[in-house]
Amino acid sequence: MKRISAYLSILIIASCQEQTEKPFKVSDLEITWSVTENLGGTYANSWKISNTGESTFPASGWTIYYNQVAGVPVPESLSGSLQIAQVSGTFYSITPTGSFKPLGSGESTDTDLKCFGSAIKVTDGPTGLYIIFDDQQAPQLLENYEIGPFLQPKQIHRSDHDRVPIPTTELRYQQNKDLSVISASDVPPVIPTPEQVIPGSGHFNIPASLSIGYQQGLENEAQLLMDKLSTTGLVVSLTENLDEAQVRLTIGFYHQSVAENYRLVIEPEVIRIEGSDPAGVFYGTQSLIALWPLDAWKSAGGPMVINCQIVIDGPRFPYRGMHLDVSRNFQKPEAVKKMLDIMAFYKLNKMQFGLTNDEGWRLEIKDIPELTSVGAVRGHTEDELDHLLPAYGSGPFPQAPDNHGTGHYSREEFIDLLKYAEARHIEVIPELNFPGHARAAII
């Protein structure tokens, strides 16, 4: 009987130990970061860590990592139970000090500090939080994280001179209540607004099949127009016989004296686009696309017509540009092409392409493969031998599908992008940063 009692006692003790040693679940860790006030050159903020689960969050043996643009702590302000350190650039770590106590179920701890700079909105806060336990060495995302609301002027004002009010739904309503829908007649038919739009009489009936005729040298412009109009379900063909075509592309407007100008003439039987050069003709095709009935793009069916009119236009500025930075946040070739299409539709002609920076090198150089095998990959690392540290909240996992810090363009992909842009009369201006902002290349 004594043996049975002893055996039962051992089972009970073992069972209690199993419950006590139950591992802590990261999903039970709730973190809130809040701004208290901006102080002119620094700002007061706080971290709150809460345990919402049943197991105890340990007092040591873990590190939290995150990114923040303006997050360098003022050293003398760190007096709580957390140690916050700048690892490199915008990458920071949080570790417990000796005064940090284990957090039981429902318990929390707050740490107040000051950081250099200012934080006046949600996007100024920490991003990409994850935790690593010393005995596991595997990063785990901290998904129960939120940024406290900005409800007081001292939270959104950098100094006494700021007068920006707290953005609330009531404020937005008051600011917008006097807006009204303008009449259709006041809406410009094409954006940017053309120099001249001369209304005509009648309309052009869009047939089920359409032929595009083009002058020699305008094959590219005709092909792009055909590709676009074909997406509406039209059967579109190309021909070099201008007299037989319903849409005719030619050079000659303004006797080629003014670059990139065009005239779009829509008549009951024919549409003519005359340009001073291929770029001008291309912009004329973009204006035609803008005038194409909206229902056609929705595949609504039924008769489609375009009002007869004459559009005369040309750019007011020779440089009409956009800037795309893929070093900080990588964009796949498909996304770049989508941006080029939108630029072309609005007749923009220059794309500054940020391919290198501290946080990533995005262009393959075959003789220096480490530029992309290391410099185009971001994730958790202790030594940066295989890849770069996380940045802009790209997270700890180098090859995660949603890691916008990893990626590069092969030589072939880059050439394809250049050709894609050139066909749409867009000049790509590669941006390669040296000697500053070259950390990715140096690593």
N, C-alpha and C positions, 0 to 999 in steps of 0.2 A: 504494500500500500504506500509505503514511504517512497519507494522507487517511482511509482506512478505519479505521486505528488511532485516529486523533484522534476520528473520529465515534463509534466504540465507546466511547471514554473519556468523551465527553460524555453518551452514553446511560446509562453506569454511574453517573456523578456525579448525573445527573438522577434516576435510580432511587433512589439513596441519599437524595437530598434529599426525595423523595416519602415514603420510609419515615420519615425524621426528622421531617417536618412533619405526619405523620398526626395528626389532631385527637384530643384526649383525650375518652374516653367517660365521661360522668357515672356510668353504671352501674358503672364500675370504681372509683369512690370509695367507700370504706367508712369510716363514722364511728361512733365509740363514745363515749358520754358516761357518766361514772361518778362516783358520790359516794364520796369518801375517808372523810370523817367530818364530823359536825356538831359545831360548836365553841361553841354557845351564842350566838346572835345572828348568826353567820355559819356557812358550811359550806364545806369544801374539796371541790373537784371537778376533773375533768380531761376534756379533749377529746383523742381520738386520731383522727388522719386517716391513712388507709392507701390506697395505690395497689395495687389487685389486678390491674390490666391491664398491657398491654405498652407503652403510650404514657406519656410523662412528664406528670405533673401540674405545671402552671406555678407559678413562685414568686410571681407577681403577676397582676393583671388579673382578679380575681374577688372576689365577695362572697357569703357564705352568710348567709341570713336564717332566723330561727326565732322561735317564741313560747315564753315561759316565765313563769309567774306570779311565782316568786321567783328572778329571775336577774340582779339588778343586781350587777355585779362590784365588788369592793373595789378601788379604783384602784391602790393600791400593790402589789396582788398580781399585777398583769399585768406579767410580765417575760419571757415566752416569745416565740415567733415569731408568735403570733396576737394581734390586737387585737380585743377584744370590747366592743361599745358598745351602750348602750340607745338605740334609735332613738326610741321613744315608748311609754310604758306598758309593756306586756308584750312588745313587739316589739324584737328585738335583731339585730345584725349581727356577722359575723366577717370580718375582713379580714387579709391577711398583712402582717407588718411587714417591715422591711428584712432581718431575720435569717432569714426563712423561705426555705428552700432547695427547689429543685424536687424532687419526689418521683418517683424512677424506679420501674420495675417492682418490686413487692414491698417498697418502702420505706414508712416511716410516720414520723409525728412526734407528740409528746405535748406538751400545754400544760396546766400546773397553775395553778389560780387559786382565789380565794375569792369567795363571793357573800354578800350580805346575806340574812338569813332562815334558813330550814332546808329541807332536802330529805330526806325519810325514806322515800319510796316512788316507784315508777315514774311515777305520775301527777304527781309534782313535777318531772319532767324536761322538757327541751325537746321541742317538737312542731312539726310542719309545716315541716320543713327543706327549703329549696330554694336553688339557687345561680344566680347570674347572672354570666356572663363579660362583661367590658367591651366586647369587640368583637362581642358578639351581642345583648345587651340582652333576651334572651328567658329567662324563668325556666325552670329545669329541676328537677324534684323529685328529692330525694336519698332514694331508697327503701332503699338499703343502710345503714340507720341503726338502731342498737340502744342500749338503756340497759343498763349493766353491772348485774350481780346485786347484791342487798343481802344479804350473807352474814355481816356482823359487827355486833355491838351498836352500835358507834360510828357505823355508817351509818344506823341507824334510831332512835337515841336523841337527842333534842334537848338533853338535859342529863343530869347524873348522877342525877337523880331519876326518869328514865324506867326502867320495868321491863318493857316490852313485849318478849317473846321474838321471835327470828327466826321468821317464819312458814314452817314446813317441812311437807312431807307427813306426816312422823312426828308432829309436834306436832298437826296437825289430826286425825290418827288417834287419838291419845291423848285429845284433847278430846272426840271424838265416839263413842268406842268403847262408852260406857255408854248411848248413846241407844237407844231401842227403839220399835218401831211400836206406837202405842196402838190399842186395840180400836175397832172401828167404832162401838160404842155410846157411846164417850167423845168422839167427834168431833161438835162442834156442827153441826146440820144447816144452819144459816145463819150467815154471818159478816157483821157483828158478831153475837155470840151474843145471841139474843132474850131478853127478860125472862122469858117463859114459853113452854115447849113442852109441850103436853099430848097424850100419845099417845092415839090412838083405836083402834077395831077395824075391820078390813077395809081395803079400799083402793079408790082411784078408778082405774078403767080408762080409759086415754087412748084415745079413739076415733080413727079415721082422719080424721074431720072434727070440728071443734070450734067452738062458737059462744060468743062473749063478749058478754054483755049489760052495759049500762052505764047508770047514772043520768045524767040531763042534767047537763052540766058536766064530765063525765069522759070526753069523747070523746078527748082527748089521751092519757090513761092507757090507755084501751082500744086505741087505735091502736098505741101503742108495744108493748103486750103482744102484739097480733096480729102485728106485724112481727117480733118476736123469735121467737115460737113457730113462725111460718111457715118460719123457716130450718131447722127440723128435718124439713121435708117434710109437715107437717100442712096440711090444708086448713082455714083459720081464717076465720071470718066474724064480723061485728059486727051487733048488734041492740040496739035500745032496749027491746025486750020482755024484761024480766028473767026472767019466768016460763018462757020458752022456752030460755034460755041455760044452758049447762053451767058457765060461769064467770061470776060476777056481781059487778060492781063498784058499791059504793054508799057514800054518805056517811052518817055517823050514829054511828059508834063513839065512846064516851065523851061523847056529846052535844056533840061539837065543842069540848069544854072544854080539851083538851090537844092542842097542835099536833103534826102529823106522826106521830100514833099510828095503829096499825092492828090489825085482828084478821083472821087468815087461817084460815078453817075449811075443811078438806078432808074431805068426806063421800063415801060410795060413789057417790052420784048427782050431786053438785054441789059446786063450789068457790065459796066466798063470800069476798070481800075487802071489809071495811068499814073505812073510814078516817075520822078526825076532820076531814080536809080532803083536797083532791086530792093533796097531797104524801104524806099518810099512805097513801092508796090506792096511789099509785105505789110506795111502799116495800113495800107488801104484794105488789104484782106482782113486785118484785125478789126477794122471799123465795120466791114461787112458782117463779120461774125457777131459783133456787138448789136447790129441791127436785125440780125436773124430772129425770127419770132421765138419767144420764150417757150411756147408750147412745143416747138419742134425739138428742143433739147429734152423736154419731158416725155417725148414720144406720145403726145396726146392724140395724134391723128387728126383727120379732117383737113380742109383746105388751108394752106398757109400762104400768106401774102406779105410783101414788104412795100411800104409806101414809096412812091417815086420821090426822089430827091437828089440833090447834089451836095456832096460833102467835100470841102476843100480844106486841107490841113497840112501842117508841117511843125516840127518841134521848135519850141521857143528856146530850148537850151541844148547845146551839143552834148553835154554830159548829164545823163539821166540814170542815176545809179542806185544800186542796193548793195548792202554788205551782208555776207553770210559767213559766220564764224563757226566752223565745224571742229576746231581744235578743242574748245571747251565742251561743246555738246555735239557729238558726231551725228551727221545726217547721212542716211544711205543714198546711193545714186538716184534711186527713184524719187526721193524727197527733193533732191537738188533739181532734178528735171521738172518736177511739179512747180518749183519756184521759178524756174526759167520760163515755163509756159505762162505763168501769171505775169512775170515781168514783160514778156513779149506782148501779151494782150493789152497791157497798159503802156506799151511803146517805150519801155526802159531799155537802155542799150549798154550799160556797164554793170558788171557784177564783180565787186571786190571779194575775193575768195580767201578767207582766213584759214590757211592750211596748217600752220604751225603756231604753237604758243607754249607757255609753261606746262599746260595740262595735256598736251597731245601733239604728236606729229602724224599727219594724215596722208602723206603722199609717199608711195613706194619708190625707193631708190635702190635699184637692184644690187649695186655694189656695196651698199651699206644696209643690209637687211635689219640690223638691230634698231634702226630708226622707227620701224613699224612693229617688229616683233616684240620690242620692249616699249618704245615710246608711243605706240598707238593703243596701249592696253592699260586700263586702270582697275585696281582692286586692292584688297588688303595685302600688305606686305611689310615685313620688318626691315628689309634691306634694299628693296627696289632693284634686285638683280634680274628679275623676270618681267616686271611691269612697274608702272608708276602707282603712286598712292591715289586713293579716291579724291575726287574734286567735284564741286558743285553737286554733291549728293549722289554721285554715280554709284555708290554702294561698294560692298566688299568683294563681290563675286565677279571676277574678270570677264567671264564668258556668259554672264546672265543675259537673256534676250532683251531685258529692259535696261541694261547698263549702257547709258549714252556716253560713257567715257571710253569705250572700246570700239575700234573700227578704223579702217583706212581704205584708201582707193588704190587699187592696183594700177600699174602703168596703163593697162588697156582700158580700165574703167575711166581713168582721168582723160585719156585721149578721146574716149567716147563722149564724155561730158563737154569737152572743148568743141567737138564737132556738133553736138546737139545745140550748144549755145550759138555757134557760128551760123548754123542754119536759120536761127531766129534773130540774126543780126545783133547779137549780144557779145560784147568783148569781155572775156574773163581776165581779171587782173589778179594773178596769184599773189598772196601775201605771205612772205616767209620772214619770220622775225629773227634778226641778228643785229647786234650781240645781245640785246635785251630780250626778255621773254623767251629764252631758248633753253629752259630747264629740261624739257622733254628730250631735246637733242643731246644735251650734256649727259643726262642719265643714260 
